[in-house]
Amino acid sequence: MATQDVFSAEELARLRGFPELNRAELIRYFTLTGADEVFVRQFRTGRNVLGVAVQLWTLP
C-alpha cells in the first residue's frame, strides 16, 4: 500500500514539513536536557553530534 493511498495530499504535506514555531517554542523544543547532551556527546565528531541532536528533536 502506497503512502498516498493512506494519506491525503494535505496530510502528506503536513507530515513531511515542519510546523511554524515561534521563538519560545524553538527554545523549548530544541534545547537539550542534561541527559540528552550526555547521549549526544557519545558520538565522536562535531558533525555527528549535530546530526544526532537534530534527529533527536525532529523525529518525535
PDBQT receptor file of N, H, CA, C and O in Angstrom, charges set to zero:
ATOM      1  N   MET A   1       0.850  -1.169   0.000  1.00  0.00    +0.000 N 
ATOM      2  CA  MET A   1       0.000   0.000   0.000  1.00  0.00    +0.000 C 
ATOM      3  C   MET A   1       0.903   1.241   0.000  1.00  0.00    +0.000 C 
ATOM      4  O   MET A   1       1.785   1.370   0.849  1.00  0.00    +0.000 OA
ATOM      5  N   ALA A   2       0.686   2.123  -0.926  1.00  0.00    +0.000 N 
ATOM      6  H   ALA A   2      -0.031   2.019  -1.615  1.00  0.00    +0.000 HD
ATOM      7  CA  ALA A   2       1.496   3.331  -1.056  1.00  0.00    +0.000 C 
ATOM      8  C   ALA A   2       1.057   4.399  -0.063  1.00  0.00    +0.000 C 
ATOM      9  O   ALA A   2      -0.091   4.428   0.381  1.00  0.00    +0.000 OA
ATOM     10  N   THR A   3       2.007   5.285   0.278  1.00  0.00    +0.000 N 
ATOM     11  H   THR A   3       2.940   5.262  -0.083  1.00  0.00    +0.000 HD
ATOM     12  CA  THR A   3       1.726   6.355   1.239  1.00  0.00    +0.000 C 
ATOM     13  C   THR A   3       0.564   7.227   0.792  1.00  0.00    +0.000 C 
ATOM     14  O   THR A   3      -0.276   7.614   1.604  1.00  0.00    +0.000 OA
ATOM     15  N   GLN A   4       0.515   7.537  -0.496  1.00  0.00    +0.000 N 
ATOM     16  H   GLN A   4       1.198   7.223  -1.156  1.00  0.00    +0.000 HD
ATOM     17  CA  GLN A   4      -0.552   8.417  -0.982  1.00  0.00    +0.000 C 
ATOM     18  C   GLN A   4      -1.925   7.751  -0.922  1.00  0.00    +0.000 C 
ATOM     19  O   GLN A   4      -2.947   8.433  -1.000  1.00  0.00    +0.000 OA
ATOM     20  N   ASP A   5      -1.957   6.443  -0.787  1.00  0.00    +0.000 N 
ATOM     21  H   ASP A   5      -1.127   5.889  -0.724  1.00  0.00    +0.000 HD
ATOM     22  CA  ASP A   5      -3.231   5.738  -0.637  1.00  0.00    +0.000 C 
ATOM     23  C   ASP A   5      -3.777   5.849   0.782  1.00  0.00    +0.000 C 
ATOM     24  O   ASP A   5      -4.974   5.668   1.007  1.00  0.00    +0.000 OA
ATOM     25  N   VAL A   6      -2.901   6.145   1.737  1.00  0.00    +0.000 N 
ATOM     26  H   VAL A   6      -1.929   6.292   1.554  1.00  0.00    +0.000 HD
ATOM     27  CA  VAL A   6      -3.296   6.216   3.133  1.00  0.00    +0.000 C 
ATOM     28  C   VAL A   6      -3.604   7.652   3.552  1.00  0.00    +0.000 C 
ATOM     29  O   VAL A   6      -4.566   7.897   4.280  1.00  0.00    +0.000 OA
ATOM     30  N   PHE A   7      -2.782   8.604   3.091  1.00  0.00    +0.000 N 
ATOM     31  H   PHE A   7      -2.001   8.405   2.500  1.00  0.00    +0.000 HD
ATOM     32  CA  PHE A   7      -2.912  10.000   3.498  1.00  0.00    +0.000 C 
ATOM     33  C   PHE A   7      -3.353  10.873   2.332  1.00  0.00    +0.000 C 
ATOM     34  O   PHE A   7      -3.023  10.606   1.177  1.00  0.00    +0.000 OA
ATOM     35  N   SER A   8      -4.104  11.920   2.655  1.00  0.00    +0.000 N 
ATOM     36  H   SER A   8      -4.373  12.136   3.593  1.00  0.00    +0.000 HD
ATOM     37  CA  SER A   8      -4.469  12.903   1.632  1.00  0.00    +0.000 C 
ATOM     38  C   SER A   8      -3.243  13.763   1.326  1.00  0.00    +0.000 C 
ATOM     39  O   SER A   8      -2.262  13.728   2.070  1.00  0.00    +0.000 OA
ATOM     40  N   ALA A   9      -3.289  14.519   0.258  1.00  0.00    +0.000 N 
ATOM     41  H   ALA A   9      -4.086  14.547  -0.346  1.00  0.00    +0.000 HD
ATOM     42  CA  ALA A   9      -2.181  15.392  -0.133  1.00  0.00    +0.000 C 
ATOM     43  C   ALA A   9      -1.881  16.408   0.973  1.00  0.00    +0.000 C 
ATOM     44  O   ALA A   9      -0.717  16.703   1.243  1.00  0.00    +0.000 OA
ATOM     45  N   GLU A  10      -2.918  16.940   1.609  1.00  0.00    +0.000 N 
ATOM     46  H   GLU A  10      -3.864  16.700   1.389  1.00  0.00    +0.000 HD
ATOM     47  CA  GLU A  10      -2.741  17.906   2.701  1.00  0.00    +0.000 C 
ATOM     48  C   GLU A  10      -2.048  17.259   3.901  1.00  0.00    +0.000 C 
ATOM     49  O   GLU A  10      -1.155  17.854   4.503  1.00  0.00    +0.000 OA
ATOM     50  N   GLU A  11      -2.463  16.044   4.244  1.00  0.00    +0.000 N 
ATOM     51  H   GLU A  11      -3.189  15.561   3.756  1.00  0.00    +0.000 HD
ATOM     52  CA  GLU A  11      -1.836  15.339   5.365  1.00  0.00    +0.000 C 
ATOM     53  C   GLU A  11      -0.372  15.021   5.070  1.00  0.00    +0.000 C 
ATOM     54  O   GLU A  11       0.476  15.147   5.953  1.00  0.00    +0.000 OA
ATOM     55  N   LEU A  12      -0.069  14.614   3.847  1.00  0.00    +0.000 N 
ATOM     56  H   LEU A  12      -0.758  14.512   3.129  1.00  0.00    +0.000 HD
ATOM     57  CA  LEU A  12       1.311  14.332   3.469  1.00  0.00    +0.000 C 
ATOM     58  C   LEU A  12       2.174  15.584   3.568  1.00  0.00    +0.000 C 
ATOM     59  O   LEU A  12       3.296  15.521   4.069  1.00  0.00    +0.000 OA
ATOM     60  N   ALA A  13       1.673  16.704   3.103  1.00  0.00    +0.000 N 
ATOM     61  H   ALA A  13       0.762  16.755   2.696  1.00  0.00    +0.000 HD
ATOM     62  CA  ALA A  13       2.428  17.960   3.174  1.00  0.00    +0.000 C 
ATOM     63  C   ALA A  13       2.718  18.321   4.630  1.00  0.00    +0.000 C 
ATOM     64  O   ALA A  13       3.824  18.753   4.952  1.00  0.00    +0.000 OA
ATOM     65  N   ARG A  14       1.740  18.147   5.501  1.00  0.00    +0.000 N 
ATOM     66  H   ARG A  14       0.841  17.796   5.238  1.00  0.00    +0.000 HD
ATOM     67  CA  ARG A  14       1.922  18.455   6.922  1.00  0.00    +0.000 C 
ATOM     68  C   ARG A  14       2.932  17.504   7.560  1.00  0.00    +0.000 C 
ATOM     69  O   ARG A  14       3.779  17.938   8.341  1.00  0.00    +0.000 OA
ATOM     70  N   LEU A  15       2.853  16.218   7.241  1.00  0.00    +0.000 N 
ATOM     71  H   LEU A  15       2.165  15.864   6.607  1.00  0.00    +0.000 HD
ATOM     72  CA  LEU A  15       3.747  15.228   7.819  1.00  0.00    +0.000 C 
ATOM     73  C   LEU A  15       5.186  15.359   7.321  1.00  0.00    +0.000 C 
ATOM     74  O   LEU A  15       6.125  15.037   8.049  1.00  0.00    +0.000 OA
ATOM     75  N   ARG A  16       5.363  15.822   6.104  1.00  0.00    +0.000 N 
ATOM     76  H   ARG A  16       4.601  16.084   5.513  1.00  0.00    +0.000 HD
ATOM     77  CA  ARG A  16       6.698  15.933   5.518  1.00  0.00    +0.000 C 
ATOM     78  C   ARG A  16       7.376  17.263   5.815  1.00  0.00    +0.000 C 
ATOM     79  O   ARG A  16       8.555  17.439   5.505  1.00  0.00    +0.000 OA
ATOM     80  N   GLY A  17       6.652  18.191   6.405  1.00  0.00    +0.000 N 
ATOM     81  H   GLY A  17       5.695  18.048   6.656  1.00  0.00    +0.000 HD
ATOM     82  CA  GLY A  17       7.227  19.509   6.679  1.00  0.00    +0.000 C 
ATOM     83  C   GLY A  17       7.364  19.763   8.164  1.00  0.00    +0.000 C 
ATOM     84  O   GLY A  17       7.041  18.907   8.987  1.00  0.00    +0.000 OA
ATOM     85  N   PHE A  18       7.838  20.936   8.496  1.00  0.00    +0.000 N 
ATOM     86  H   PHE A  18       8.100  21.632   7.827  1.00  0.00    +0.000 HD
ATOM     87  CA  PHE A  18       7.962  21.356   9.879  1.00  0.00    +0.000 C 
ATOM     88  C   PHE A  18       6.900  22.407  10.167  1.00  0.00    +0.000 C 
ATOM     89  O   PHE A  18       6.606  23.239   9.308  1.00  0.00    +0.000 OA
ATOM     90  N   PRO A  19       6.331  22.382  11.344  1.00  0.00    +0.000 N 
ATOM     91  CA  PRO A  19       5.339  23.404  11.684  1.00  0.00    +0.000 C 
ATOM     92  C   PRO A  19       6.009  24.752  11.910  1.00  0.00    +0.000 C 
ATOM     93  O   PRO A  19       7.207  24.818  12.186  1.00  0.00    +0.000 OA
ATOM     94  N   GLU A  20       5.249  25.804  11.794  1.00  0.00    +0.000 N 
ATOM     95  H   GLU A  20       4.276  25.750  11.570  1.00  0.00    +0.000 HD
ATOM     96  CA  GLU A  20       5.756  27.140  12.108  1.00  0.00    +0.000 C 
ATOM     97  C   GLU A  20       5.885  27.241  13.623  1.00  0.00    +0.000 C 
ATOM     98  O   GLU A  20       4.922  26.998  14.349  1.00  0.00    +0.000 OA
ATOM     99  N   LEU A  21       7.065  27.597  14.095  1.00  0.00    +0.000 N 
ATOM    100  H   LEU A  21       7.847  27.795  13.505  1.00  0.00    +0.000 HD
ATOM    101  CA  LEU A  21       7.311  27.714  15.521  1.00  0.00    +0.000 C 
ATOM    102  C   LEU A  21       7.749  29.128  15.862  1.00  0.00    +0.000 C 
ATOM    103  O   LEU A  21       8.508  29.748  15.118  1.00  0.00    +0.000 OA
ATOM    104  N   ASN A  22       7.268  29.634  16.988  1.00  0.00    +0.000 N 
ATOM    105  H   ASN A  22       6.652  29.131  17.593  1.00  0.00    +0.000 HD
ATOM    106  CA  ASN A  22       7.736  30.943  17.422  1.00  0.00    +0.000 C 
ATOM    107  C   ASN A  22       9.032  30.763  18.215  1.00  0.00    +0.000 C 
ATOM    108  O   ASN A  22       9.475  29.634  18.425  1.00  0.00    +0.000 OA
ATOM    109  N   ARG A  23       9.632  31.850  18.649  1.00  0.00    +0.000 N 
ATOM    110  H   ARG A  23       9.271  32.767  18.479  1.00  0.00    +0.000 HD
ATOM    111  CA  ARG A  23      10.926  31.804  19.328  1.00  0.00    +0.000 C 
ATOM    112  C   ARG A  23      10.876  30.952  20.601  1.00  0.00    +0.000 C 
ATOM    113  O   ARG A  23      11.773  30.141  20.833  1.00  0.00    +0.000 OA
ATOM    114  N   ALA A  24       9.854  31.122  21.415  1.00  0.00    +0.000 N 
ATOM    115  H   ALA A  24       9.126  31.781  21.226  1.00  0.00    +0.000 HD
ATOM    116  CA  ALA A  24       9.743  30.366  22.663  1.00  0.00    +0.000 C 
ATOM    117  C   ALA A  24       9.633  28.862  22.386  1.00  0.00    +0.000 C 
ATOM    118  O   ALA A  24      10.232  28.055  23.098  1.00  0.00    +0.000 OA
ATOM    119  N   GLU A  25       8.876  28.489  21.363  1.00  0.00    +0.000 N 
ATOM    120  H   GLU A  25       8.390  29.144  20.785  1.00  0.00    +0.000 HD
ATOM    121  CA  GLU A  25       8.737  27.078  21.011  1.00  0.00    +0.000 C 
ATOM    122  C   GLU A  25      10.056  26.505  20.491  1.00  0.00    +0.000 C 
ATOM    123  O   GLU A  25      10.405  25.367  20.802  1.00  0.00    +0.000 OA
ATOM    124  N   LEU A  26      10.785  27.289  19.702  1.00  0.00    +0.000 N 
ATOM    125  H   LEU A  26      10.502  28.214  19.448  1.00  0.00    +0.000 HD
ATOM    126  CA  LEU A  26      12.089  26.842  19.210  1.00  0.00    +0.000 C 
ATOM    127  C   LEU A  26      13.026  26.543  20.373  1.00  0.00    +0.000 C 
ATOM    128  O   LEU A  26      13.707  25.517  20.381  1.00  0.00    +0.000 OA
ATOM    129  N   ILE A  27      13.059  27.430  21.339  1.00  0.00    +0.000 N 
ATOM    130  H   ILE A  27      12.506  28.263  21.332  1.00  0.00    +0.000 HD
ATOM    131  CA  ILE A  27      13.924  27.243  22.501  1.00  0.00    +0.000 C 
ATOM    132  C   ILE A  27      13.487  26.019  23.290  1.00  0.00    +0.000 C 
ATOM    133  O   ILE A  27      14.322  25.212  23.697  1.00  0.00    +0.000 OA
ATOM    134  N   ARG A  28      12.198  25.877  23.508  1.00  0.00    +0.000 N 
ATOM    135  H   ARG A  28      11.520  26.533  23.177  1.00  0.00    +0.000 HD
ATOM    136  CA  ARG A  28      11.687  24.753  24.293  1.00  0.00    +0.000 C 
ATOM    137  C   ARG A  28      11.953  23.415  23.607  1.00  0.00    +0.000 C 
ATOM    138  O   ARG A  28      12.389  22.465  24.258  1.00  0.00    +0.000 OA
ATOM    139  N   TYR A  29      11.698  23.328  22.311  1.00  0.00    +0.000 N 
ATOM    140  H   TYR A  29      11.344  24.100  21.782  1.00  0.00    +0.000 HD
ATOM    141  CA  TYR A  29      11.824  22.055  21.609  1.00  0.00    +0.000 C 
ATOM    142  C   TYR A  29      13.266  21.681  21.282  1.00  0.00    +0.000 C 
ATOM    143  O   TYR A  29      13.591  20.495  21.217  1.00  0.00    +0.000 OA
ATOM    144  N   PHE A  30      14.131  22.662  21.076  1.00  0.00    +0.000 N 
ATOM    145  H   PHE A  30      13.867  23.625  21.128  1.00  0.00    +0.000 HD
ATOM    146  CA  PHE A  30      15.476  22.363  20.592  1.00  0.00    +0.000 C 
ATOM    147  C   PHE A  30      16.579  22.619  21.609  1.00  0.00    +0.000 C 
ATOM    148  O   PHE A  30      17.753  22.638  21.241  1.00  0.00    +0.000 OA
ATOM    149  N   THR A  31      16.236  22.814  22.870  1.00  0.00    +0.000 N 
ATOM    150  H   THR A  31      15.282  22.798  23.169  1.00  0.00    +0.000 HD
ATOM    151  CA  THR A  31      17.238  22.908  23.928  1.00  0.00    +0.000 C 
ATOM    152  C   THR A  31      17.412  21.516  24.529  1.00  0.00    +0.000 C 
ATOM    153  O   THR A  31      16.451  20.898  24.989  1.00  0.00    +0.000 OA
ATOM    154  N   LEU A  32      18.649  21.038  24.517  1.00  0.00    +0.000 N 
ATOM    155  H   LEU A  32      19.429  21.540  24.143  1.00  0.00    +0.000 HD
ATOM    156  CA  LEU A  32      18.917  19.704  25.025  1.00  0.00    +0.000 C 
ATOM    157  C   LEU A  32      18.931  19.695  26.548  1.00  0.00    +0.000 C 
ATOM    158  O   LEU A  32      19.451  20.619  27.174  1.00  0.00    +0.000 OA
ATOM    159  N   THR A  33      18.369  18.666  27.133  1.00  0.00    +0.000 N 
ATOM    160  H   THR A  33      17.947  17.915  26.624  1.00  0.00    +0.000 HD
ATOM    161  CA  THR A  33      18.462  18.470  28.579  1.00  0.00    +0.000 C 
ATOM    162  C   THR A  33      19.848  17.894  28.880  1.00  0.00    +0.000 C 
ATOM    163  O   THR A  33      20.588  17.537  27.964  1.00  0.00    +0.000 OA
ATOM    164  N   GLY A  34      20.187  17.808  30.147  1.00  0.00    +0.000 N 
ATOM    165  H   GLY A  34      19.586  18.098  30.891  1.00  0.00    +0.000 HD
ATOM    166  CA  GLY A  34      21.469  17.220  30.522  1.00  0.00    +0.000 C 
ATOM    167  C   GLY A  34      21.615  15.792  30.030  1.00  0.00    +0.000 C 
ATOM    168  O   GLY A  34      22.668  15.408  29.520  1.00  0.00    +0.000 OA
ATOM    169  N   ALA A  35      20.555  15.003  30.182  1.00  0.00    +0.000 N 
ATOM    170  H   ALA A  35      19.699  15.315  30.596  1.00  0.00    +0.000 HD
ATOM    171  CA  ALA A  35      20.574  13.607  29.721  1.00  0.00    +0.000 C 
ATOM    172  C   ALA A  35      20.707  13.529  28.196  1.00  0.00    +0.000 C 
ATOM    173  O   ALA A  35      21.410  12.664  27.673  1.00  0.00    +0.000 OA
ATOM    174  N   ASP A  36      20.026  14.441  27.486  1.00  0.00    +0.000 N 
ATOM    175  H   ASP A  36      19.455  15.144  27.910  1.00  0.00    +0.000 HD
ATOM    176  CA  ASP A  36      20.134  14.473  26.025  1.00  0.00    +0.000 C 
ATOM    177  C   ASP A  36      21.568  14.778  25.608  1.00  0.00    +0.000 C 
ATOM    178  O   ASP A  36      22.102  14.151  24.693  1.00  0.00    +0.000 OA
ATOM    179  N   GLU A  37      22.179  15.733  26.276  1.00  0.00    +0.000 N 
ATOM    180  H   GLU A  37      21.744  16.242  27.019  1.00  0.00    +0.000 HD
ATOM    181  CA  GLU A  37      23.550  16.119  25.920  1.00  0.00    +0.000 C 
ATOM    182  C   GLU A  37      24.526  14.970  26.172  1.00  0.00    +0.000 C 
ATOM    183  O   GLU A  37      25.430  14.745  25.367  1.00  0.00    +0.000 OA
ATOM    184  N   VAL A  38      24.358  14.242  27.275  1.00  0.00    +0.000 N 
ATOM    185  H   VAL A  38      23.623  14.425  27.929  1.00  0.00    +0.000 HD
ATOM    186  CA  VAL A  38      25.212  13.082  27.557  1.00  0.00    +0.000 C 
ATOM    187  C   VAL A  38      25.068  12.052  26.431  1.00  0.00    +0.000 C 
ATOM    188  O   VAL A  38      26.063  11.502  25.960  1.00  0.00    +0.000 OA
ATOM    189  N   PHE A  39      23.843  11.798  26.009  1.00  0.00    +0.000 N 
ATOM    190  H   PHE A  39      23.035  12.245  26.392  1.00  0.00    +0.000 HD
ATOM    191  CA  PHE A  39      23.599  10.848  24.924  1.00  0.00    +0.000 C 
ATOM    192  C   PHE A  39      24.251  11.318  23.626  1.00  0.00    +0.000 C 
ATOM    193  O   PHE A  39      24.928  10.542  22.951  1.00  0.00    +0.000 OA
ATOM    194  N   VAL A  40      24.049  12.579  23.280  1.00  0.00    +0.000 N 
ATOM    195  H   VAL A  40      23.500  13.210  23.828  1.00  0.00    +0.000 HD
ATOM    196  CA  VAL A  40      24.546  13.127  22.017  1.00  0.00    +0.000 C 
ATOM    197  C   VAL A  40      26.076  13.146  21.997  1.00  0.00    +0.000 C 
ATOM    198  O   VAL A  40      26.679  12.894  20.954  1.00  0.00    +0.000 OA
ATOM    199  N   ARG A  41      26.701  13.436  23.114  1.00  0.00    +0.000 N 
ATOM    200  H   ARG A  41      26.212  13.641  23.961  1.00  0.00    +0.000 HD
ATOM    201  CA  ARG A  41      28.168  13.532  23.188  1.00  0.00    +0.000 C 
ATOM    202  C   ARG A  41      28.866  12.183  23.011  1.00  0.00    +0.000 C 
ATOM    203  O   ARG A  41      30.089  12.144  22.879  1.00  0.00    +0.000 OA
ATOM    204  N   GLN A  42      28.130  11.095  23.006  1.00  0.00    +0.000 N 
ATOM    205  H   GLN A  42      27.136  11.126  23.114  1.00  0.00    +0.000 HD
ATOM    206  CA  GLN A  42      28.729   9.781  22.763  1.00  0.00    +0.000 C 
ATOM    207  C   GLN A  42      29.257   9.673  21.338  1.00  0.00    +0.000 C 
ATOM    208  O   GLN A  42      30.126   8.848  21.059  1.00  0.00    +0.000 OA
ATOM    209  N   PHE A  43      28.746  10.488  20.449  1.00  0.00    +0.000 N 
ATOM    210  H   PHE A  43      28.040  11.159  20.676  1.00  0.00    +0.000 HD
ATOM    211  CA  PHE A  43      29.129  10.433  19.047  1.00  0.00    +0.000 C 
ATOM    212  C   PHE A  43      30.352  11.320  18.848  1.00  0.00    +0.000 C 
ATOM    213  O   PHE A  43      30.397  12.433  19.372  1.00  0.00    +0.000 OA
ATOM    214  N   ARG A  44      31.317  10.856  18.120  1.00  0.00    +0.000 N 
ATOM    215  H   ARG A  44      31.281   9.951  17.695  1.00  0.00    +0.000 HD
ATOM    216  CA  ARG A  44      32.671  11.395  18.119  1.00  0.00    +0.000 C 
ATOM    217  C   ARG A  44      32.836  12.813  17.573  1.00  0.00    +0.000 C 
ATOM    218  O   ARG A  44      33.288  13.695  18.303  1.00  0.00    +0.000 OA
ATOM    219  N   THR A  45      32.495  13.045  16.357  1.00  0.00    +0.000 N 
ATOM    220  H   THR A  45      32.128  12.328  15.765  1.00  0.00    +0.000 HD
ATOM    221  CA  THR A  45      32.826  14.337  15.735  1.00  0.00    +0.000 C 
ATOM    222  C   THR A  45      31.684  15.339  15.889  1.00  0.00    +0.000 C 
ATOM    223  O   THR A  45      30.538  14.967  16.143  1.00  0.00    +0.000 OA
ATOM    224  N   GLY A  46      32.021  16.604  15.730  1.00  0.00    +0.000 N 
ATOM    225  H   GLY A  46      32.951  16.906  15.523  1.00  0.00    +0.000 HD
ATOM    226  CA  GLY A  46      31.015  17.661  15.818  1.00  0.00    +0.000 C 
ATOM    227  C   GLY A  46      29.885  17.477  14.832  1.00  0.00    +0.000 C 
ATOM    228  O   GLY A  46      28.726  17.755  15.141  1.00  0.00    +0.000 OA
ATOM    229  N   ARG A  47      30.225  17.008  13.646  1.00  0.00    +0.000 N 
ATOM    230  H   ARG A  47      31.166  16.783  13.395  1.00  0.00    +0.000 HD
ATOM    231  CA  ARG A  47      29.213  16.782  12.620  1.00  0.00    +0.000 C 
ATOM    232  C   ARG A  47      28.232  15.704  13.077  1.00  0.00    +0.000 C 
ATOM    233  O   ARG A  47      27.024  15.847  12.888  1.00  0.00    +0.000 OA
ATOM    234  N   ASN A  48      28.736  14.640  13.669  1.00  0.00    +0.000 N 
ATOM    235  H   ASN A  48      29.718  14.524  13.822  1.00  0.00    +0.000 HD
ATOM    236  CA  ASN A  48      27.858  13.569  14.161  1.00  0.00    +0.000 C 
ATOM    237  C   ASN A  48      27.022  14.037  15.343  1.00  0.00    +0.000 C 
ATOM    238  O   ASN A  48      25.847  13.686  15.453  1.00  0.00    +0.000 OA
ATOM    239  N   VAL A  49      27.620  14.829  16.228  1.00  0.00    +0.000 N 
ATOM    240  H   VAL A  49      28.575  15.115  16.139  1.00  0.00    +0.000 HD
ATOM    241  CA  VAL A  49      26.887  15.355  17.386  1.00  0.00    +0.000 C 
ATOM    242  C   VAL A  49      25.715  16.199  16.903  1.00  0.00    +0.000 C 
ATOM    243  O   VAL A  49      24.601  16.056  17.405  1.00  0.00    +0.000 OA
ATOM    244  N   LEU A  50      25.954  17.067  15.946  1.00  0.00    +0.000 N 
ATOM    245  H   LEU A  50      26.860  17.183  15.538  1.00  0.00    +0.000 HD
ATOM    246  CA  LEU A  50      24.884  17.907  15.403  1.00  0.00    +0.000 C 
ATOM    247  C   LEU A  50      23.803  17.050  14.749  1.00  0.00    +0.000 C 
ATOM    248  O   LEU A  50      22.614  17.287  14.958  1.00  0.00    +0.000 OA
ATOM    249  N   GLY A  51      24.204  16.063  13.966  1.00  0.00    +0.000 N 
ATOM    250  H   GLY A  51      25.171  15.870  13.796  1.00  0.00    +0.000 HD
ATOM    251  CA  GLY A  51      23.240  15.202  13.287  1.00  0.00    +0.000 C 
ATOM    252  C   GLY A  51      22.362  14.442  14.266  1.00  0.00    +0.000 C 
ATOM    253  O   GLY A  51      21.152  14.339  14.066  1.00  0.00    +0.000 OA
ATOM    254  N   VAL A  52      22.961  13.912  15.321  1.00  0.00    +0.000 N 
ATOM    255  H   VAL A  52      23.944  13.996  15.483  1.00  0.00    +0.000 HD
ATOM    256  CA  VAL A  52      22.188  13.178  16.323  1.00  0.00    +0.000 C 
ATOM    257  C   VAL A  52      21.249  14.129  17.056  1.00  0.00    +0.000 C 
ATOM    258  O   VAL A  52      20.098  13.778  17.316  1.00  0.00    +0.000 OA
ATOM    259  N   ALA A  53      21.721  15.321  17.391  1.00  0.00    +0.000 N 
ATOM    260  H   ALA A  53      22.656  15.606  17.180  1.00  0.00    +0.000 HD
ATOM    261  CA  ALA A  53      20.867  16.290  18.091  1.00  0.00    +0.000 C 
ATOM    262  C   ALA A  53      19.659  16.671  17.238  1.00  0.00    +0.000 C 
ATOM    263  O   ALA A  53      18.542  16.762  17.746  1.00  0.00    +0.000 OA
ATOM    264  N   VAL A  54      19.880  16.891  15.955  1.00  0.00    +0.000 N 
ATOM    265  H   VAL A  54      20.788  16.817  15.543  1.00  0.00    +0.000 HD
ATOM    266  CA  VAL A  54      18.771  17.247  15.053  1.00  0.00    +0.000 C 
ATOM    267  C   VAL A  54      17.781  16.096  14.956  1.00  0.00    +0.000 C 
ATOM    268  O   VAL A  54      16.570  16.312  15.021  1.00  0.00    +0.000 OA
ATOM    269  N   GLN A  55      18.282  14.882  14.803  1.00  0.00    +0.000 N 
ATOM    270  H   GLN A  55      19.265  14.707  14.751  1.00  0.00    +0.000 HD
ATOM    271  CA  GLN A  55      17.389  13.725  14.731  1.00  0.00    +0.000 C 
ATOM    272  C   GLN A  55      16.625  13.528  16.017  1.00  0.00    +0.000 C 
ATOM    273  O   GLN A  55      15.443  13.182  15.992  1.00  0.00    +0.000 OA
ATOM    274  N   LEU A  56      17.276  13.742  17.132  1.00  0.00    +0.000 N 
ATOM    275  H   LEU A  56      18.235  14.023  17.152  1.00  0.00    +0.000 HD
ATOM    276  CA  LEU A  56      16.646  13.574  18.432  1.00  0.00    +0.000 C 
ATOM    277  C   LEU A  56      15.403  14.456  18.560  1.00  0.00    +0.000 C 
ATOM    278  O   LEU A  56      14.408  14.040  19.154  1.00  0.00    +0.000 OA
ATOM    279  N   TRP A  57      15.450  15.641  18.020  1.00  0.00    +0.000 N 
ATOM    280  H   TRP A  57      16.258  15.979  17.537  1.00  0.00    +0.000 HD
ATOM    281  CA  TRP A  57      14.341  16.573  18.195  1.00  0.00    +0.000 C 
ATOM    282  C   TRP A  57      13.402  16.691  17.006  1.00  0.00    +0.000 C 
ATOM    283  O   TRP A  57      12.329  17.282  17.127  1.00  0.00    +0.000 OA
ATOM    284  N   THR A  58      13.786  16.134  15.851  1.00  0.00    +0.000 N 
ATOM    285  H   THR A  58      14.658  15.653  15.752  1.00  0.00    +0.000 HD
ATOM    286  CA  THR A  58      12.864  16.231  14.719  1.00  0.00    +0.000 C 
ATOM    287  C   THR A  58      12.059  14.965  14.494  1.00  0.00    +0.000 C 
ATOM    288  O   THR A  58      10.956  15.037  13.953  1.00  0.00    +0.000 OA
ATOM    289  N   LEU A  59      12.567  13.816  14.886  1.00  0.00    +0.000 N 
ATOM    290  H   LEU A  59      13.464  13.757  15.325  1.00  0.00    +0.000 HD
ATOM    291  CA  LEU A  59      11.841  12.566  14.625  1.00  0.00    +0.000 C 
ATOM    292  C   LEU A  59      10.593  12.380  15.492  1.00  0.00    +0.000 C 
ATOM    293  O   LEU A  59       9.576  11.910  14.983  1.00  0.00    +0.000 OA
ATOM    294  N   PRO A  60      10.632  12.734  16.790  1.00  0.00    +0.000 N 
ATOM    295  CA  PRO A  60       9.420  12.517  17.571  1.00  0.00    +0.000 C 
ATOM    296  C   PRO A  60       8.292  13.359  17.026  1.00  0.00    +0.000 C 
ATOM    297  O   PRO A  60       7.180  13.316  17.552  1.00  0.00    +0.000 OA
TER     298      PRO A  60
